[in-house]
Amino acid sequence: MESSSCSSSISPTSLLYWNYFNLLFIRPVLAISFALSFIILGWILAWKLVLVHVPLIQEIFGLRKKPVKPKPTGLRRYSKIYKEINTAKSITE
C-alpha cells in the first residue's frame, strides 16, 4: 500500500507550479494566438474576396495604375460660351 504513494516521482508542489504556469502563461498565450489567427484569417478572406475589387482600395494600395489621359483641346465649353457672349456684346455696341 505504501508503494502506490511512493511510486509517483512527481511531487504535489511541482503539480501546483505546473497548474499556475498553465493558468498564467500558456492559456493566455493560446487565447491571444487563437484570436489573432481568427482575425488574420478573416482579413485575408475579406481581402481576397471583396476588398481587392473596390476601386478606392486599389488606388490606396497602388494595385491599379490610372491611365493618364491627355486633355482634349476642343472641349472648352465655358470659354466658348463666354467668348460667344463677349463677341455678341461687342457686335451690338
Biotite code that builds the C-alpha atoms (Angstrom):
import biotite.structure as struc

atoms = struc.array([
    struc.Atom([0.000, 0.000, 0.000], chain_id="A", res_id=1, res_name="MET", atom_name="CA", element="C"),
    struc.Atom([2.889, 2.296, 0.625], chain_id="A", res_id=2, res_name="GLU", atom_name="CA", element="C"),
    struc.Atom([4.230, 1.647, -2.860], chain_id="A", res_id=3, res_name="SER", atom_name="CA", element="C"),
    struc.Atom([1.303, 3.440, -4.502], chain_id="A", res_id=4, res_name="SER", atom_name="CA", element="C"),
    struc.Atom([2.052, 6.683, -2.701], chain_id="A", res_id=5, res_name="SER", atom_name="CA", element="C"),
    struc.Atom([5.813, 6.481, -3.217], chain_id="A", res_id=6, res_name="CYS", atom_name="CA", element="C"),
    struc.Atom([5.740, 5.304, -6.833], chain_id="A", res_id=7, res_name="SER", atom_name="CA", element="C"),
    struc.Atom([4.832, 8.752, -8.053], chain_id="A", res_id=8, res_name="SER", atom_name="CA", element="C"),
    struc.Atom([8.021, 10.662, -8.812], chain_id="A", res_id=9, res_name="SER", atom_name="CA", element="C"),
    struc.Atom([6.155, 13.959, -9.271], chain_id="A", res_id=10, res_name="ILE", atom_name="CA", element="C"),
    struc.Atom([5.716, 15.904, -6.094], chain_id="A", res_id=11, res_name="SER", atom_name="CA", element="C"),
    struc.Atom([2.483, 17.787, -5.376], chain_id="A", res_id=12, res_name="PRO", atom_name="CA", element="C"),
    struc.Atom([4.326, 21.096, -5.328], chain_id="A", res_id=13, res_name="THR", atom_name="CA", element="C"),
    struc.Atom([5.578, 20.614, -8.896], chain_id="A", res_id=14, res_name="SER", atom_name="CA", element="C"),
    struc.Atom([1.996, 19.920, -9.988], chain_id="A", res_id=15, res_name="LEU", atom_name="CA", element="C"),
    struc.Atom([0.972, 23.104, -8.248], chain_id="A", res_id=16, res_name="LEU", atom_name="CA", element="C"),
    struc.Atom([3.610, 25.107, -10.128], chain_id="A", res_id=17, res_name="TYR", atom_name="CA", element="C"),
    struc.Atom([2.582, 23.488, -13.417], chain_id="A", res_id=18, res_name="TRP", atom_name="CA", element="C"),
    struc.Atom([-1.054, 24.482, -12.802], chain_id="A", res_id=19, res_name="ASN", atom_name="CA", element="C"),
    struc.Atom([-0.076, 28.081, -12.110], chain_id="A", res_id=20, res_name="TYR", atom_name="CA", element="C"),
    struc.Atom([2.209, 28.160, -15.163], chain_id="A", res_id=21, res_name="PHE", atom_name="CA", element="C"),
    struc.Atom([-0.584, 26.720, -17.269], chain_id="A", res_id=22, res_name="ASN", atom_name="CA", element="C"),
    struc.Atom([-3.123, 29.176, -15.889], chain_id="A", res_id=23, res_name="LEU", atom_name="CA", element="C"),
    struc.Atom([-0.988, 32.308, -16.012], chain_id="A", res_id=24, res_name="LEU", atom_name="CA", element="C"),
    struc.Atom([1.090, 31.797, -19.156], chain_id="A", res_id=25, res_name="PHE", atom_name="CA", element="C"),
    struc.Atom([0.009, 29.048, -21.539], chain_id="A", res_id=26, res_name="ILE", atom_name="CA", element="C"),
    struc.Atom([-3.734, 29.703, -21.553], chain_id="A", res_id=27, res_name="ARG", atom_name="CA", element="C"),
    struc.Atom([-3.484, 33.479, -22.241], chain_id="A", res_id=28, res_name="PRO", atom_name="CA", element="C"),
    struc.Atom([-0.879, 32.903, -24.959], chain_id="A", res_id=29, res_name="VAL", atom_name="CA", element="C"),
    struc.Atom([-3.079, 30.293, -26.627], chain_id="A", res_id=30, res_name="LEU", atom_name="CA", element="C"),
    struc.Atom([-6.157, 32.512, -26.333], chain_id="A", res_id=31, res_name="ALA", atom_name="CA", element="C"),
    struc.Atom([-4.413, 35.539, -27.816], chain_id="A", res_id=32, res_name="ILE", atom_name="CA", element="C"),
    struc.Atom([-2.878, 33.492, -30.629], chain_id="A", res_id=33, res_name="SER", atom_name="CA", element="C"),
    struc.Atom([-6.268, 31.949, -31.429], chain_id="A", res_id=34, res_name="PHE", atom_name="CA", element="C"),
    struc.Atom([-7.958, 35.359, -31.545], chain_id="A", res_id=35, res_name="ALA", atom_name="CA", element="C"),
    struc.Atom([-5.204, 36.865, -33.700], chain_id="A", res_id=36, res_name="LEU", atom_name="CA", element="C"),
    struc.Atom([-5.242, 33.932, -36.102], chain_id="A", res_id=37, res_name="SER", atom_name="CA", element="C"),
    struc.Atom([-9.027, 34.253, -36.403], chain_id="A", res_id=38, res_name="PHE", atom_name="CA", element="C"),
    struc.Atom([-8.744, 37.985, -37.153], chain_id="A", res_id=39, res_name="ILE", atom_name="CA", element="C"),
    struc.Atom([-5.925, 37.439, -39.675], chain_id="A", res_id=40, res_name="ILE", atom_name="CA", element="C"),
    struc.Atom([-7.831, 34.652, -41.420], chain_id="A", res_id=41, res_name="LEU", atom_name="CA", element="C"),
    struc.Atom([-10.913, 36.895, -41.652], chain_id="A", res_id=42, res_name="GLY", atom_name="CA", element="C"),
    struc.Atom([-8.842, 39.757, -43.059], chain_id="A", res_id=43, res_name="TRP", atom_name="CA", element="C"),
    struc.Atom([-7.228, 37.520, -45.681], chain_id="A", res_id=44, res_name="ILE", atom_name="CA", element="C"),
    struc.Atom([-10.608, 36.173, -46.772], chain_id="A", res_id=45, res_name="LEU", atom_name="CA", element="C"),
    struc.Atom([-12.096, 39.675, -46.950], chain_id="A", res_id=46, res_name="ALA", atom_name="CA", element="C"),
    struc.Atom([-9.072, 40.932, -48.895], chain_id="A", res_id=47, res_name="TRP", atom_name="CA", element="C"),
    struc.Atom([-9.106, 38.109, -51.424], chain_id="A", res_id=48, res_name="LYS", atom_name="CA", element="C"),
    struc.Atom([-12.878, 38.037, -51.930], chain_id="A", res_id=49, res_name="LEU", atom_name="CA", element="C"),
    struc.Atom([-14.049, 41.654, -51.609], chain_id="A", res_id=50, res_name="VAL", atom_name="CA", element="C"),
    struc.Atom([-11.506, 44.363, -50.926], chain_id="A", res_id=51, res_name="LEU", atom_name="CA", element="C"),
    struc.Atom([-9.319, 43.754, -53.976], chain_id="A", res_id=52, res_name="VAL", atom_name="CA", element="C"),
    struc.Atom([-12.232, 44.649, -56.228], chain_id="A", res_id=53, res_name="HIS", atom_name="CA", element="C"),
    struc.Atom([-13.034, 48.011, -54.568], chain_id="A", res_id=54, res_name="VAL", atom_name="CA", element="C"),
    struc.Atom([-11.607, 50.878, -56.667], chain_id="A", res_id=55, res_name="PRO", atom_name="CA", element="C"),
    struc.Atom([-10.771, 53.047, -53.636], chain_id="A", res_id=56, res_name="LEU", atom_name="CA", element="C"),
    struc.Atom([-8.708, 50.262, -52.072], chain_id="A", res_id=57, res_name="ILE", atom_name="CA", element="C"),
    struc.Atom([-6.986, 49.656, -55.413], chain_id="A", res_id=58, res_name="GLN", atom_name="CA", element="C"),
    struc.Atom([-5.964, 53.303, -55.583], chain_id="A", res_id=59, res_name="GLU", atom_name="CA", element="C"),
    struc.Atom([-4.781, 53.435, -51.958], chain_id="A", res_id=60, res_name="ILE", atom_name="CA", element="C"),
    struc.Atom([-2.586, 50.348, -52.212], chain_id="A", res_id=61, res_name="PHE", atom_name="CA", element="C"),
    struc.Atom([-1.443, 51.017, -55.776], chain_id="A", res_id=62, res_name="GLY", atom_name="CA", element="C"),
    struc.Atom([-2.932, 47.864, -57.227], chain_id="A", res_id=63, res_name="LEU", atom_name="CA", element="C"),
    struc.Atom([-4.215, 49.572, -60.340], chain_id="A", res_id=64, res_name="ARG", atom_name="CA", element="C"),
    struc.Atom([-2.495, 52.368, -62.172], chain_id="A", res_id=65, res_name="LYS", atom_name="CA", element="C"),
    struc.Atom([-4.775, 55.002, -63.611], chain_id="A", res_id=66, res_name="LYS", atom_name="CA", element="C"),
    struc.Atom([-4.042, 55.670, -67.245], chain_id="A", res_id=67, res_name="PRO", atom_name="CA", element="C"),
    struc.Atom([-3.110, 59.280, -67.836], chain_id="A", res_id=68, res_name="VAL", atom_name="CA", element="C"),
    struc.Atom([-5.434, 60.803, -70.403], chain_id="A", res_id=69, res_name="LYS", atom_name="CA", element="C"),
    struc.Atom([-4.350, 63.956, -72.182], chain_id="A", res_id=70, res_name="PRO", atom_name="CA", element="C"),
    struc.Atom([-6.796, 66.837, -72.023], chain_id="A", res_id=71, res_name="LYS", atom_name="CA", element="C"),
    struc.Atom([-8.750, 67.299, -75.213], chain_id="A", res_id=72, res_name="PRO", atom_name="CA", element="C"),
    struc.Atom([-8.313, 70.796, -76.628], chain_id="A", res_id=73, res_name="THR", atom_name="CA", element="C"),
    struc.Atom([-11.726, 71.173, -78.246], chain_id="A", res_id=74, res_name="GLY", atom_name="CA", element="C"),
    struc.Atom([-13.850, 70.695, -75.144], chain_id="A", res_id=75, res_name="LEU", atom_name="CA", element="C"),
    struc.Atom([-13.553, 74.119, -73.530], chain_id="A", res_id=76, res_name="ARG", atom_name="CA", element="C"),
    struc.Atom([-17.251, 74.735, -73.335], chain_id="A", res_id=77, res_name="ARG", atom_name="CA", element="C"),
    struc.Atom([-17.201, 77.534, -70.787], chain_id="A", res_id=78, res_name="TYR", atom_name="CA", element="C"),
    struc.Atom([-14.592, 79.508, -72.645], chain_id="A", res_id=79, res_name="SER", atom_name="CA", element="C"),
    struc.Atom([-16.591, 79.095, -75.872], chain_id="A", res_id=80, res_name="LYS", atom_name="CA", element="C"),
    struc.Atom([-19.772, 80.315, -74.172], chain_id="A", res_id=81, res_name="ILE", atom_name="CA", element="C"),
    struc.Atom([-18.086, 83.371, -72.665], chain_id="A", res_id=82, res_name="TYR", atom_name="CA", element="C"),
    struc.Atom([-16.294, 84.104, -75.927], chain_id="A", res_id=83, res_name="LYS", atom_name="CA", element="C"),
    struc.Atom([-19.625, 83.995, -77.788], chain_id="A", res_id=84, res_name="GLU", atom_name="CA", element="C"),
    struc.Atom([-21.223, 86.298, -75.196], chain_id="A", res_id=85, res_name="ILE", atom_name="CA", element="C"),
    struc.Atom([-18.325, 88.752, -75.428], chain_id="A", res_id=86, res_name="ASN", atom_name="CA", element="C"),
    struc.Atom([-18.406, 88.778, -79.240], chain_id="A", res_id=87, res_name="THR", atom_name="CA", element="C"),
    struc.Atom([-22.182, 89.255, -79.232], chain_id="A", res_id=88, res_name="ALA", atom_name="CA", element="C"),
    struc.Atom([-21.831, 92.208, -76.842], chain_id="A", res_id=89, res_name="LYS", atom_name="CA", element="C"),
    struc.Atom([-19.079, 93.794, -78.870], chain_id="A", res_id=90, res_name="SER", atom_name="CA", element="C"),
    struc.Atom([-21.118, 93.469, -82.060], chain_id="A", res_id=91, res_name="ILE", atom_name="CA", element="C"),
    struc.Atom([-24.222, 95.065, -80.526], chain_id="A", res_id=92, res_name="THR", atom_name="CA", element="C"),
    struc.Atom([-22.266, 98.004, -79.111], chain_id="A", res_id=93, res_name="GLU", atom_name="CA", element="C"),
])
